[in-house]
Structures are given as structure tokens and as C-alpha cells.
Amino acid sequence: MKQREIVIRRPFSFFFLAILFGASGLVVSKLSADGLTSDASSEVQVAMDSRYEGGNWWYRDGYYYLFASASQCCKGPLSGYGVFVGRATTPAGPYLDAQGVSMMAINVGGTPVLKMNGNSVVGPGGNVIFRDESGRTYILYHGIVSSNPYYTGDVGYTARPGFIDAIDSVNGWPVARGGFRPSDQSAPQPLPIAQPGGTSSYVSVLATPDTPHTAIGALSDSFNSTALSSQWSYIHGQPPYAMTGGSYAVQTVYDFSYALANGPLLTESAPAGDYMVETKLTFDLPVIGANADYAQAGLLLYGDNENYVRLDVYSNGDTRQVEFVKSETPPAPGYPTWGTTDLGPPSLANQVNVWLRIVRRNVNGQQNYTAYSSAHGVTWIQSGTWVDDLGSREKICLYAGNPPGFTASFDYVTVSTLQ
């Protein structure tokens, strides 16, 4: 169980000791004056189970920022660990993200601070926030070198060396390296200043999000017809579906594959160059309760049954979350076949709504796949980037699966060139 201890300073000239702990959800508890015992009656959960662990506090400009890690820390080159943040005016929360969603909500809030960016570092997570002698703020974390993910002679035992990157503020919210996220040899991070009076050589440059340029009409579809366009076909059979005159509504079908790509897929060709694919998805999952585990639907970029990336909304225990999955043929025995990283929250009304985007860019001869999600189709939250090469066989797919009995309605698919 991971834990942090901190002196929480509050207004009105008093303070108390508190401990933040948890490996499946995070809890705050008041400590005794000597810091040796905790008051069980004061415990309050501040970050959702089925998502967060490894919490750390940072106090700035009247807010307590709760940094917490999520997803898979230790899955070798397919580790999708990352750091999210929410803030509150008291140590006991509630901690809200930049969209105003609580880290304790069913749709699980949390604004990404540190995620994979497609360079040599995967699974960046765990965190300590500190300030160097020049006054600049940094995040200390562990990551995985994708080309050397395991300890020598022990495939499966993930090696997680330490990394440091500067923290910048964007609209009042902390992000690692201006939103560019982990540094490596291709973009080195200047060292923190260890001596008083030193001057930082770090220069803040803010990343810009991917944006669409021109829609590719032959690959885009508003689903306004009563029949599917000829651009679409199925692999793995045809699931029950309906054209509602404004959406493609497909029933979930059980998929016996743990990585979930053997179920029926509605597919079309992917463009040859860089592109963005976007959809709006309404999914009739119950908005409360834990009786729909792993029902999911979303976008899938398909190479074959073992090699693909998938962006979906799914039910995980008592939560409804968005994830970005990479599946691959393992390069050697003992390597994992799939990994996942988390995104921002969907919206909840009487069912689940989410907008999904995947961006494919060629970067130095490699295909980078970056996921975005939105709760309302206006503000997009960028997630991690998986590096993969699905090649000329790549297809754009819509997917719904596990367990049967739910309906996923896709309002449109828009495929665009990039700015």
C-alpha cells in the first residue's frame, strides 16, 4: 500500500498532521500530534477505487492539488501508467479536475499531468512534486525505457528507473514539460538547480493539441441513411444492429478474446497519411452500480486480431471510464500482449456519452497513435500515445462487446487530415 505523510496547513492559524494512503482508491486520515497513529474515524476517501493509487499533495495558490497514478505500472513496454490531478480547497476534498468532475465520481475525474508521448519512455507514473533552488517546480517519477523494459535475465520483472521533468501551468493546471510530457535523449530535460542563487536553464514551451484540418468525405459518415454506406464492411461476422436515421446502433456481442478484437467489427479503410478519426458514442450502460463489468464500445484501428489500438468507454466495477488499449504480437516469450492507459471522464445522464478521437502521425518513421476524449464534444482531453505500425492493412473500426445486452449508438464517424 502506497502512502504519503504531510503537514496540512489550513487558515485560521492551526494545523494538523494527515496521511494520504491507498493502492485501490485514496484515503485521507488525520494523524495524532506525534504522527504515530491515525484516527480511523476521520478517514475520508478522496479518489476512486478501480482507478487511483500512489497519491501525493501539492499546495499552491489556495488549492490542495492531489496527484495520483492510474492504469498499469508494471507491464513492460505495454505499461500505460500515468499521473492525473484534481484540486480542492481542503485536504479532505472533494478533488475536482479541470472539467469540474470529482475524482470520486462514477465517471472518475482527473486531469492528465504526465502521460506517454511516443518517445522512448512508457508508463510514466508515481510522483513527488518538489521545487528546486531557483524556484522552479518539478515532478520526480518512474518510467520504463521501452527498448529495455525488464531487468537483465528476468523478463516480466519491469525495470522502472527514475526521471525528472519540469512542471508548467496551463490555465491554472499543472502539466509536465508544457504538455510535451516525458523527456528523453531526443529532448533532454535541464537539471534542477541544486544551489541557492542558481538560474534554471529550462524554457517553458507549451504543446499544442492535434486539430483536424479537412474532412475526408469518402471515409466520413453521418449515419443518416436507413442502410450502411458501401464504404463499410464487417469482419468476424455481423452483429445485431439498426440504422436509426441518425446513428449506427449496434448490440454488444461477447468476445472470447481477453484483448477483445475477435468480436464483430464494422470496418472501413484507413487513409495512407496522417489522419484523425472521431466519433460521438452513446452507450446505454447503467450510470450506477457494478453489474455491467467490462461492457465496452468505441473506436478500434485494426491490423489483425493481435495487433491494434482501441479507444473505448467501459464499465469497471462501480465506475464508467475511458481507456486506450494497445495489443501486439509479443516480440519474445514472457512479454505482454496488451496494455492500457486511461483518459478523461465521459459524461453521465441516463446513459453514458463520450466523444472519442484517435490521431495517427508518422514521427521519425514510426506511427504514433494518440487518444483524446471529451465529455461534451468541445473540450478535448489528450491521453497517452502508443507507438505501433499497423501498416497498409490498417482499418478504422467501430466495436461493441462484452457482455451482451447493451446498445452502443455511434452518431457519426469523421476522418480528417491534420493541421
N, C-alpha and C positions, 0 to 999 in steps of 0.2 A: 504494500500500500504506500503510495507516494504522499508526502505531506510537506507543508511549508509552515514555519512559525514566523510571526511578525508582530511588532508592536503597532497596534492600530491607534492612531492619534485622531481624536474627534474634537469638534468645537466644545465650547463651554468648559474649557480648562480641566478636562480629565482624560485619562487614557486607560486602556486595558490591554492585556495580552490575549491574543487569539491564535488558533491553529486552523489551518486550511488543509484538509486531507481528503483522500478518496482515490480509488482506482476504477470505480464504475459510478460516475457521478461524484460531485464535490460537495463537501460539507464544511461549514464554519462552526467552531465551538470556542467558547470563552475559556481562557486558562486562569488558573489561580495566580496570585500575585508573584509567587516564586517560579511560575512557569512549569511546574512539575506535574500538575494534574489538570484535567479538563472537566468542565461542568456539562454533564450529559444532557441536563435539562435545557441548556442553552443552544443545543445543536440545531442548525437550520441548513437544509440542502439548498445550494445556490447554483448548481449546474447539473444538467440532466444525466441520469444513468443511460445506458445504451449509447453513450457518446463521449463524455469528457473524463479526463484524468489529468494528473500532473499539474495542478493549478499553481499560480504564482500571482502575487499582488504588485501593483504599482500605483502610487498616489500622485496625481497631477491635476492642478487647477480645480480643486474641489471635488474630483472624482476618484473613486477607487476602481482601477481597471483590473479585471480578472482575466488573466491569460491562462488558457487551458489547452491541452493537446487532445487530438481526436484521430481516430482511424487506426491503422496498423503500423506499429512502431518497428516491427522486427521480422519483416518478410523479405529480407534480402533486397534484390533490385526491384521488387514489386511492392516495397513498403510505401504507403501513401500517407504517412503521418503528417500532421500539420498543426499550426497554432492558431487559435481563434481568440477573440476578446469580446468582452462586454463590460459595461461600466455602471456604477451605482453611486449614490451619494452616501451610503452607509456600508460598512463591511458585510452586513447580512443581506445585501441586495434589496430588491431584485436587480440583476445584472442584465441590462438591455444592450442589444447590438445597434449598429448604425441605422438599421431599419426600424428600431423600436421593438424588436422581438426579444422576449426573455430567453436566457439560456436554460430556463426551466420549462419553457413552453413545449407543448406536444410537437410542434413543428421546429423546435430546437433552434433558437437564435445563436448567433456567434458570427462576428465579422472576421474574415481571414486576415491574419497578420503575416504568416510565413507559410508558403506552400511551394511545391516543386515548380521550377520554371523551365525545365527541359535541358538544363546543363548537367554536369556530372554528379550533382548531389540530389539524392532522392530521400524521401521520408524525413524532412527536417522537422524536429519537434522536441518536446521537453523545453523548458526555458527558464532563464533567470534574466531579469532586466536590471541593468546597472548603468551608472553614469561615470565616465572617465574624468580625469583631472582637468580636461578642457571644458567640461560641462555637457558633452555630447552623450546621448543615451544609446545603449547597445542592447542587443539580445544575444545571450550565450545559449547555445542549443547543441543537440547532437544530430548528426545526419549520417548518410550512408553513401560511400563512393560507389556509384553504380557499376563501375568496371571491376571493383574489388570488394564485393559486398560481405564476404564472410572471412572469419579468422582462418588463417592458413591451416589446411588439413582438417577443417571442421565445417564442411558445407552444411548449411542450415543454421549455424550459430552466427547471427548477424553482428558484424562489427560496426560500431557507431562512434566514430571519432567526434571531437568537439569542433564547433565552428562559432564565429562571431560575426555579426553584421550590425550596421548602424540602424537605428530606428528613426524614421521620419514621421511627420504628422501630415495627414491629408484630410482636410475638413474636420480637424479635431480628433482624428482616429489614427492610432499608431500602425505603421506598415514597415516591413523590413526593406531597407535599401530602396526607399522611394517607390515601392511596389514591384521592383525588379526581383526582390526576394534573394535566395541564397547566392552568395558569391563563390567563385572557384578560380582556378588558374586563368581562365579566359577573361575574368573581370575581377581582379583581386580587391579585397577589402582593405583599406588603410588601417593600420594597427591603432587601437585605442591609445590615448595619451596616458602614460603611467606616472609622469612627474608634474607637480604643480607648475603652472606657468607655461606649459606646452601648448602648442596650437595644432588643432586637428587638421589633417590634410583631406578629410572626407568632404566631398562636394555633393550636396543634395541635388539629385536629378529625378524628377517624378516620371514614372512609367505612364504611358497612355494605353487605354484598353483597345482591344481589337474592335473594329467597327465595320459594318457591311458597306459595300460600295454600290454594286449593280446586281439586281436580282437576275438569276439565270432562269428565264421563263420556261425552258424545256424541262427543267428539273424541279420547278416550284409548283405547288398545287394548293388551291384554297378549299378543296373537297366540297365544292358547291353542287356538283353533279349528283345524279342518283346512281351512278356507276363509277368504278375506278377508272382513271385515265390509263391509256395504253402504256404510259411510262413506267407503270408499276407491274410487278410480278411477285410471286411467292417462292420461297424456299422452305423446305421442311413441312410442306403441307399448308393448307388454307384453314385458318381459324374461323370460328363464327364471327361475322362482322355485319355492320349495317352502314349505309351511306345515309346520313340524316338530312342532307341538303345544306350542310354547313360544317360537317365533321365526319371523320372516319372513326367509327365506334367499334372497337374490337374487344372480344372477350378474352380474359386471361386463360391461358392453356398451360397445364402442368408440364414442366421441363425437367427431365430426369437428370440433366447435366448440372453439376454443382455450380459451374461457372455460367450457366444459363444462356446458351446460344444455340441449343438444339431445337428450341421451340419454333413455331411458325413465325416467319419474318416477312413483312411487306417490304420489298426492296426496289431500288432503282440504281442506276449507275451513278458513280461519283465523278465530278469533273477532274480533269488531269492536273490542274494547277492548284494554287492556294484557294481556299474557299471557307465559307461559314454556312452551316446548316442550322436552322432554327425551327422550333415548333412551339405551339401552346398546347398543353395537356391538361385535361380534366379527368380525374380518376375517382371513382365512387368508393374509395376506401372510407370506412368509418373514421370520423375525426377524433374519436376517443376509443380507448380500450386496446387490448393486446390480443385480439382474436383474428388477426389477418396477417400473421407473420410472413414476411418476405414476398407478399404480393407486390408486384412492381410493373412499371411501364416506362418507356422512354425512347430515346434515340440510340441507335447502335450502328457503328461503322464497322463493316464486316469484311474480313479477309477470308477466313474459313472458320470452321467450328471451334478451333483452338486459338485463333489469332484475330482479335477485335478489340475495340474500345466501346464502352457502353455508358451512357449518361441516363440515369433513371431516378424516379421518385419511388420510394418503397416504404413498407411498414416494418419497423424494427421494434418489437416489444410494444411499449406504450408510446412510441414516437413515430412520426412521419418525417422522413429525411430524404435528402437528395445525395446521391453518390456518383462517383466517376470511376469506372472499373477498367482495368487493362487485363486482358487474358493473352497468354502466349504459349507457344510450344517451349518447354523448358530447354535451355541451352545445354544442360548437363544433369545427370542424376542428382536428386536432392534439392534441385531448385524448385521454387513455387511455380504454379501455373497461372495464378491470377492474384491481383491486389486491387485495393480500392482506396480512394480518398474522398473526403466529404466536402459539401458545398454549403451555400446559404440556405435559408429556410424556404419551403413552399408556403403558400397561403392556405388557410383553412376557413371554409364557410360551412355548408352542409356536406361538402366533399373537399378533396384536395385539388388545388390548382397550382400550376407551375409553368413557367416559360423556360425552355431549355435551348442552349446553343453549344455546338462544338465547332471549334476553329481548327483547321488544318493548315499549317505553314511548313514550307521547306526551309530549314535552318541549317546551313553548313552541310547540306547533303542528307540531312535526316528529317523525317516527318515528325513534327511536333503537333500533338493534339491537346488543345486547351479547352476546358469546360467552363461554361458560365450558366448561372441560373438567375431567375428573377421571380419574385412573388407577385408582381403586378405588370410585368412587361415594360417597365420604364427604367428602373434602376437595376443594373445587372451586376451580379457578384461573381468575380473571377475566382476560379478554383485552381487546382494544380494542372500541370502539363505532363502528359505521358509521352515518351519518345517511342515510336513504333514505325514500322514500314509495312503497310498492308498491300502496297504495290498496285499494279494495274487491275488486280482483282477486286479492289475496294468497292463496296456498295454502301449506300445510305439505306438504313432500315428503320422501321417502326416495330416496336416489340411490346408485348404484354404477357406476363406469365406469373405462375406460382402464387397462391393456389388458384384453381378455377373458381368462377363465381363472381368476378368483378369485371367492370367495363371501363376501358380507357378510351377517351374521346380526344382525337387529335384535330384541332381546328384548322391547321394548315401546316405545310412544310415549305419553307423558303430557303433556297440555296442561292448564295450571293458570292460574288468576288469580294475581295478585301480592299480596304483603303491602303 
